Amino acid sequence: MTRRLFAEHASDGFNEWMEKCVQDIGADANRALGDNLHALVLGGGYARGEGGVVRAGGHEAPYNDLDFVLVVHEHRGNPSGLLRPVSHRHEKTLGIDVDFSRPLTVSDVRQWPHWLMWSDLLAAHRVILGPGDILTANAPRALLGSPPLIEATRLLLNRGAGLLWSLRIARGLEGARDADFIRRNLHKCELAIGDSVIMAHGRHQPRYTGRDAILEQLLSSDQAARSFASLDAYRAALAFRLEPSSAEASQPSEALLSATAERWVKAFVHLEQRRAERDFTNWESYARWDGIREASLNSLAEMPRNLVRNARLGRLSARYPRERLLRTLPGLLLLRGSRWDTESSQFLREWGKYN
């Protein structure tokens, strides 16, 4: 049987240590939840063998979060509260966040929508506890196909928000959450720009390894995408994803962040033109467009909930709040608006609730 690796580019010692840590987490989760735990599934880069590894002083350490999907027999009690001490205990050992998803039942898995996160998880995951086919036997088969374009839109929104946050830090409006915050979010944004091209052509694959070859092929024939997607920047972001170098002395400059923001805006408008089948001449025309961006969240059935959501934000609207976020982010990334400091802060607060 082939040994499963958490980081194919790391040493045997690192992978063996991670194996022990993950098994210990599984055992502690099992003790915490008892007979209600059906399965514990590892997702993300470490499940694909592409987890980030930092090397310093001859020592290897994990970089990315450990993301576990929690499958329970029944929705009862407070699994999240019971697992919080487990997370804290192992975070001290690993030096990274240990995250558990909200509790899901098999019935929930069978109803997964075609979201990028579920598509990637189904294609590449590792069952730590429970039936080995807990996902493959229950998740909708449609998830194995390339996700719908709205998923590329949501990906760009989230990575653009990270870039906006980085711009605020670079301008001295707030402090960074950690030393690598700006660099990490810049690389995530570059990946999203390239991945939006790949997804627009229906060529998404869960593994990062090999995506640059797909992007290179697409850029050879997609002239519009060549105006905003940089293959070199994409490859640099892939390299950072696998082996981030925390030893670099300086963070990206505000000028570099702004240049990337300009390409993000071009990528976003290009994608939305394709998805909405409309000819947006620039980001302003997109912002002025009063059409619905996400139909599933703006149905008649959702209107009462959307009215409540907007009332909490001090607005009167029956549309899901993310509609406004999609319209306003391009201008904020281009540093438009006389109240940019206030408006960018407000955007990030709302994005934190509705991303």
C-alpha positions as a Python dict, from the first residue, in 0.01 Angstrom:
ca = {
    (1, 'M'): (0, 0, 0),
    (2, 'T'): (137, 342, -98),
    (3, 'R'): (212, 563, 201),
    (4, 'R'): (5, 882, 205),
    (5, 'L'): (216, 1197, 230),
    (6, 'F'): (116, 1531, 374),
    (7, 'A'): (387, 1713, 177),
    (8, 'E'): (546, 1527, -113),
    (9, 'H'): (828, 1784, -119),
    (10, 'A'): (916, 1734, 250),
    (11, 'S'): (1135, 1476, 425),
    (12, 'D'): (1021, 1136, 550),
    (13, 'G'): (1072, 1264, 903),
    (14, 'F'): (832, 1552, 853),
    (15, 'N'): (563, 1329, 702),
    (16, 'E'): (599, 1071, 979),
    (17, 'W'): (568, 1343, 1243),
    (18, 'M'): (258, 1486, 1073),
    (19, 'E'): (107, 1137, 1055),
    (20, 'K'): (145, 1097, 1430),
    (21, 'C'): (-1, 1444, 1497),
    (22, 'V'): (-304, 1382, 1275),
    (23, 'Q'): (-371, 1042, 1431),
    (24, 'D'): (-346, 1198, 1777),
    (25, 'I'): (-598, 1464, 1673),
    (26, 'G'): (-832, 1192, 1550),
    (27, 'A'): (-803, 1000, 1877),
    (28, 'D'): (-871, 1314, 2082),
    (29, 'A'): (-1170, 1405, 1863),
    (30, 'N'): (-1306, 1055, 1908),
    (31, 'R'): (-1276, 1081, 2286),
    (32, 'A'): (-1439, 1425, 2284),
    (33, 'L'): (-1743, 1331, 2073),
    (34, 'G'): (-1788, 964, 2161),
    (35, 'D'): (-2045, 760, 1973),
    (36, 'N'): (-2179, 1061, 1779),
    (37, 'L'): (-1861, 1086, 1571),
    (38, 'H'): (-1920, 914, 1237),
    (39, 'A'): (-1608, 1023, 1048),
    (40, 'L'): (-1322, 1272, 1057),
    (41, 'V'): (-1188, 1376, 717),
    (42, 'L'): (-875, 1579, 642),
    (43, 'G'): (-902, 1820, 349),
    (44, 'G'): (-687, 2095, 201),
    (45, 'G'): (-327, 2088, 87),
    (46, 'Y'): (-207, 1833, 342),
    (47, 'A'): (-469, 1583, 223),
    (48, 'R'): (-342, 1626, -135),
    (49, 'G'): (24, 1588, -36),
    (50, 'E'): (78, 1957, -115),
    (51, 'G'): (85, 2109, 232),
    (52, 'G'): (309, 2408, 294),
    (53, 'V'): (645, 2343, 462),
    (54, 'V'): (874, 2610, 607),
    (55, 'R'): (1244, 2526, 632),
    (56, 'A'): (1466, 2720, 870),
    (57, 'G'): (1783, 2615, 1051),
    (58, 'G'): (1756, 2259, 923),
    (59, 'H'): (1407, 2224, 1070),
    (60, 'E'): (1082, 2166, 879),
    (61, 'A'): (753, 2303, 1008),
    (62, 'P'): (396, 2309, 869),
    (63, 'Y'): (268, 2639, 737),
    (64, 'N'): (-98, 2601, 637),
    (65, 'D'): (-394, 2524, 860),
    (66, 'L'): (-508, 2166, 917),
    (67, 'D'): (-869, 2155, 797),
    (68, 'F'): (-1091, 1870, 918),
    (69, 'V'): (-1444, 1793, 803),
    (70, 'L'): (-1655, 1660, 1087),
    (71, 'V'): (-1927, 1404, 1009),
    (72, 'V'): (-2160, 1313, 1294),
    (73, 'H'): (-2446, 1066, 1325),
    (74, 'E'): (-2689, 1328, 1458),
    (75, 'H'): (-2707, 1703, 1506),
    (76, 'R'): (-2701, 1710, 1884),
    (77, 'G'): (-2507, 1873, 2164),
    (78, 'N'): (-2224, 2115, 2099),
    (79, 'P'): (-1950, 1935, 1899),
    (80, 'S'): (-1769, 2261, 1822),
    (81, 'G'): (-1739, 2343, 2191),
    (82, 'L'): (-1619, 1993, 2273),
    (83, 'L'): (-1353, 2011, 2002),
    (84, 'R'): (-1221, 2354, 2092),
    (85, 'P'): (-980, 2217, 2358),
    (86, 'V'): (-860, 1960, 2104),
    (87, 'S'): (-776, 2238, 1858),
    (88, 'H'): (-596, 2446, 2119),
    (89, 'R'): (-393, 2150, 2245),
    (90, 'H'): (-261, 2050, 1904),
    (91, 'E'): (-212, 2406, 1780),
    (92, 'K'): (54, 2447, 2048),
    (93, 'T'): (236, 2140, 1916),
    (94, 'L'): (199, 2210, 1545),
    (95, 'G'): (229, 2589, 1545),
    (96, 'I'): (-63, 2620, 1300),
    (97, 'D'): (-442, 2640, 1331),
    (98, 'V'): (-635, 2314, 1364),
    (99, 'D'): (-986, 2375, 1231),
    (100, 'F'): (-1295, 2155, 1243),
    (101, 'S'): (-1589, 2222, 1013),
    (102, 'R'): (-1940, 2267, 1142),
    (103, 'P'): (-2090, 1924, 1214),
    (104, 'L'): (-2233, 1750, 906),
    (105, 'T'): (-2443, 1437, 875),
    (106, 'V'): (-2439, 1195, 583),
    (107, 'S'): (-2766, 1355, 474),
    (108, 'D'): (-2588, 1693, 460),
    (109, 'V'): (-2309, 1545, 247),
    (110, 'R'): (-2563, 1406, 2),
    (111, 'Q'): (-2702, 1756, -48),
    (112, 'W'): (-2373, 1940, -103),
    (113, 'P'): (-2409, 2215, -365),
    (114, 'H'): (-2150, 2242, -641),
    (115, 'W'): (-1915, 2469, -448),
    (116, 'L'): (-1543, 2480, -511),
    (117, 'M'): (-1464, 2372, -153),
    (118, 'W'): (-1679, 2056, -179),
    (119, 'S'): (-1553, 1977, -528),
    (120, 'D'): (-1190, 1994, -416),
    (121, 'L'): (-1261, 1800, -98),
    (122, 'L'): (-1437, 1515, -278),
    (123, 'A'): (-1158, 1483, -532),
    (124, 'A'): (-876, 1483, -275),
    (125, 'H'): (-926, 1402, 92),
    (126, 'R'): (-808, 1163, 359),
    (127, 'V'): (-1038, 982, 601),
    (128, 'I'): (-874, 978, 945),
    (129, 'L'): (-1160, 804, 1128),
    (130, 'G'): (-1472, 629, 1001),
    (131, 'P'): (-1574, 463, 674),
    (132, 'G'): (-1315, 517, 402),
    (133, 'D'): (-1586, 593, 145),
    (134, 'I'): (-1782, 834, 365),
    (135, 'L'): (-1756, 1107, 99),
    (136, 'T'): (-1715, 912, -225),
    (137, 'A'): (-2023, 700, -152),
    (138, 'N'): (-2245, 992, -54),
    (139, 'A'): (-2142, 1323, -214),
    (140, 'P'): (-2311, 1413, -546),
    (141, 'R'): (-2107, 1286, -842),
    (142, 'A'): (-2154, 1619, -1020),
    (143, 'L'): (-1898, 1767, -780),
    (144, 'L'): (-1622, 1586, -968),
    (145, 'G'): (-1673, 1820, -1264),
    (146, 'S'): (-1529, 2172, -1297),
    (147, 'P'): (-1727, 2410, -1070),
    (148, 'P'): (-1972, 2667, -1213),
    (149, 'L'): (-1838, 3013, -1289),
    (150, 'I'): (-1999, 3170, -982),
    (151, 'E'): (-1737, 2980, -782),
    (152, 'A'): (-1461, 3164, -970),
    (153, 'T'): (-1641, 3491, -890),
    (154, 'R'): (-1655, 3405, -519),
    (155, 'L'): (-1290, 3299, -523),
    (156, 'L'): (-1183, 3630, -676),
    (157, 'L'): (-1399, 3820, -426),
    (158, 'N'): (-1235, 3648, -128),
    (159, 'R'): (-881, 3686, -258),
    (160, 'G'): (-950, 4046, -359),
    (161, 'A'): (-1068, 4114, -4),
    (162, 'G'): (-737, 3976, 124),
    (163, 'L'): (-556, 4210, -115),
    (164, 'L'): (-764, 4506, 8),
    (165, 'W'): (-678, 4417, 366),
    (166, 'S'): (-310, 4406, 268),
    (167, 'L'): (-338, 4752, 112),
    (168, 'R'): (-476, 4888, 438),
    (169, 'I'): (-180, 4737, 624),
    (170, 'A'): (70, 4874, 370),
    (171, 'R'): (-86, 5220, 417),
    (172, 'G'): (-47, 5198, 794),
    (173, 'L'): (-419, 5185, 870),
    (174, 'E'): (-391, 4864, 1074),
    (175, 'G'): (-137, 4606, 1180),
    (176, 'A'): (-68, 4274, 1012),
    (177, 'R'): (-202, 3958, 1175),
    (178, 'D'): (135, 3788, 1122),
    (179, 'A'): (470, 3856, 954),
    (180, 'D'): (373, 3685, 626),
    (181, 'F'): (23, 3828, 594),
    (182, 'I'): (81, 4063, 300),
    (183, 'R'): (302, 3826, 100),
    (184, 'R'): (65, 3533, 156),
    (185, 'N'): (-240, 3730, 45),
    (186, 'L'): (-59, 3864, -261),
    (187, 'H'): (26, 3509, -371),
    (188, 'K'): (-328, 3390, -300),
    (189, 'C'): (-457, 3668, -523),
    (190, 'E'): (-220, 3569, -805),
    (191, 'L'): (-341, 3210, -780),
    (192, 'A'): (-703, 3325, -794),
    (193, 'I'): (-641, 3535, -1105),
    (194, 'G'): (-489, 3238, -1286),
    (195, 'D'): (-746, 2994, -1149),
    (196, 'S'): (-1030, 3217, -1272),
    (197, 'V'): (-898, 3169, -1626),
    (198, 'I'): (-871, 2793, -1574),
    (199, 'M'): (-1223, 2770, -1430),
    (200, 'A'): (-1367, 2991, -1704),
    (201, 'H'): (-1246, 2731, -1953),
    (202, 'G'): (-1381, 2440, -1746),
    (203, 'R'): (-1032, 2307, -1675),
    (204, 'H'): (-1015, 2323, -1294),
    (205, 'Q'): (-825, 2048, -1110),
    (206, 'P'): (-797, 2016, -730),
    (207, 'R'): (-420, 1960, -722),
    (208, 'Y'): (-198, 2265, -751),
    (209, 'T'): (76, 2062, -916),
    (210, 'G'): (26, 2090, -1290),
    (211, 'R'): (-212, 2385, -1289),
    (212, 'D'): (57, 2613, -1431),
    (213, 'A'): (80, 2391, -1740),
    (214, 'I'): (-296, 2425, -1788),
    (215, 'L'): (-276, 2803, -1750),
    (216, 'E'): (17, 2825, -1993),
    (217, 'Q'): (-181, 2636, -2254),
    (218, 'L'): (-490, 2854, -2208),
    (219, 'L'): (-294, 3181, -2221),
    (220, 'S'): (-144, 3079, -2556),
    (221, 'S'): (-489, 3113, -2713),
    (222, 'D'): (-677, 3351, -2482),
    (223, 'Q'): (-554, 3697, -2574),
    (224, 'A'): (-786, 3876, -2330),
    (225, 'A'): (-659, 3670, -2036),
    (226, 'R'): (-299, 3753, -2125),
    (227, 'S'): (-373, 4116, -2037),
    (228, 'F'): (-420, 4033, -1668),
    (229, 'A'): (-291, 3681, -1591),
    (230, 'S'): (85, 3648, -1536),
    (231, 'L'): (224, 3297, -1574),
    (232, 'D'): (543, 3394, -1391),
    (233, 'A'): (347, 3538, -1097),
    (234, 'Y'): (124, 3230, -1093),
    (235, 'R'): (424, 2998, -1079),
    (236, 'A'): (582, 3205, -803),
    (237, 'A'): (257, 3177, -608),
    (238, 'L'): (251, 2799, -658),
    (239, 'A'): (608, 2775, -529),
    (240, 'F'): (515, 2984, -224),
    (241, 'R'): (212, 2762, -164),
    (242, 'L'): (435, 2456, -129),
    (243, 'E'): (743, 2606, 35),
    (244, 'P'): (675, 2951, 183),
    (245, 'S'): (988, 3133, 287),
    (246, 'S'): (926, 3315, 613),
    (247, 'A'): (1290, 3419, 614),
    (248, 'E'): (1239, 3688, 347),
    (249, 'A'): (1313, 4020, 509),
    (250, 'S'): (1065, 4251, 335),
    (251, 'Q'): (697, 4238, 250),
    (252, 'P'): (560, 4339, -94),
    (253, 'S'): (538, 4714, -146),
    (254, 'E'): (217, 4913, -179),
    (255, 'A'): (311, 4976, -544),
    (256, 'L'): (323, 4602, -614),
    (257, 'L'): (-6, 4548, -434),
    (258, 'S'): (-166, 4824, -641),
    (259, 'A'): (-33, 4680, -967),
    (260, 'T'): (-176, 4340, -874),
    (261, 'A'): (-505, 4507, -782),
    (262, 'E'): (-529, 4656, -1131),
    (263, 'R'): (-487, 4311, -1285),
    (264, 'W'): (-738, 4166, -1036),
    (265, 'V'): (-997, 4421, -1153),
    (266, 'K'): (-937, 4327, -1519),
    (267, 'A'): (-967, 3958, -1433),
    (268, 'F'): (-1285, 4014, -1234),
    (269, 'V'): (-1461, 4222, -1500),
    (270, 'H'): (-1352, 3975, -1771),
    (271, 'L'): (-1495, 3683, -1573),
    (272, 'E'): (-1821, 3863, -1495),
    (273, 'Q'): (-1864, 3954, -1862),
    (274, 'R'): (-1837, 3589, -1949),
    (275, 'R'): (-2061, 3473, -1665),
    (276, 'A'): (-2335, 3737, -1707),
    (277, 'E'): (-2304, 3739, -2088),
    (278, 'R'): (-2289, 4119, -2087),
    (279, 'D'): (-2039, 4364, -2232),
    (280, 'F'): (-1898, 4561, -1940),
    (281, 'T'): (-1667, 4824, -2086),
    (282, 'N'): (-1490, 4881, -1753),
    (283, 'W'): (-1528, 4827, -1379),
    (284, 'E'): (-1753, 5136, -1347),
    (285, 'S'): (-2008, 4991, -1589),
    (286, 'Y'): (-2005, 4667, -1392),
    (287, 'A'): (-2058, 4856, -1066),
    (288, 'R'): (-2352, 5044, -1220),
    (289, 'W'): (-2517, 4728, -1350),
    (290, 'D'): (-2823, 4661, -1138),
    (291, 'G'): (-2856, 4293, -1232),
    (292, 'I'): (-2849, 4003, -988),
    (293, 'R'): (-2506, 3845, -943),
    (294, 'E'): (-2607, 3537, -741),
    (295, 'A'): (-2956, 3418, -830),
    (296, 'S'): (-2973, 3141, -568),
    (297, 'L'): (-2929, 3390, -284),
    (298, 'N'): (-3178, 3641, -422),
    (299, 'S'): (-3489, 3431, -478),
    (300, 'L'): (-3833, 3529, -351),
    (301, 'A'): (-3790, 3285, -64),
    (302, 'E'): (-3466, 3458, 44),
    (303, 'M'): (-3604, 3813, 33),
    (304, 'P'): (-3734, 3825, 394),
    (305, 'R'): (-3399, 3700, 529),
    (306, 'N'): (-3212, 3945, 307),
    (307, 'L'): (-3423, 4234, 438),
    (308, 'V'): (-3321, 4138, 792),
    (309, 'R'): (-2954, 4097, 695),
    (310, 'N'): (-2945, 4443, 538),
    (311, 'A'): (-3137, 4603, 823),
    (312, 'R'): (-2857, 4488, 1055),
    (313, 'L'): (-2618, 4677, 827),
    (314, 'G'): (-2836, 4989, 834),
    (315, 'R'): (-2968, 4946, 479),
    (316, 'L'): (-3301, 4880, 311),
    (317, 'S'): (-3256, 4611, 48),
    (318, 'A'): (-3402, 4270, -38),
    (319, 'R'): (-3078, 4153, -199),
    (320, 'Y'): (-2815, 3935, -37),
    (321, 'P'): (-2544, 4168, 106),
    (322, 'R'): (-2271, 4010, -107),
    (323, 'E'): (-2431, 4173, -412),
    (324, 'R'): (-2304, 4508, -283),
    (325, 'L'): (-1961, 4366, -201),
    (326, 'L'): (-1919, 4242, -559),
    (327, 'R'): (-2010, 4584, -697),
    (328, 'T'): (-1787, 4789, -468),
    (329, 'L'): (-1464, 4586, -439),
    (330, 'P'): (-1316, 4684, -780),
    (331, 'G'): (-1330, 5054, -698),
    (332, 'L'): (-1184, 5003, -351),
    (333, 'L'): (-893, 4799, -488),
    (334, 'L'): (-819, 5083, -729),
    (335, 'L'): (-814, 5319, -428),
    (336, 'R'): (-1115, 5513, -555),
    (337, 'G'): (-1332, 5724, -326),
    (338, 'S'): (-1269, 6019, -96),
    (339, 'R'): (-1364, 5809, 207),
    (340, 'W'): (-1149, 5510, 113),
    (341, 'D'): (-1017, 5451, 467),
    (342, 'T'): (-1368, 5425, 612),
    (343, 'E'): (-1526, 5246, 317),
    (344, 'S'): (-1253, 4982, 290),
    (345, 'S'): (-1284, 4909, 662),
    (346, 'Q'): (-1661, 4880, 633),
    (347, 'F'): (-1625, 4650, 331),
    (348, 'L'): (-1400, 4410, 521),
    (349, 'R'): (-1638, 4398, 817),
    (350, 'E'): (-1929, 4306, 590),
    (351, 'W'): (-1715, 4062, 390),
    (352, 'G'): (-1627, 3887, 715),
    (353, 'K'): (-1997, 3813, 766),
    (354, 'Y'): (-2102, 3734, 410),
    (355, 'N'): (-1799, 3591, 231),
}
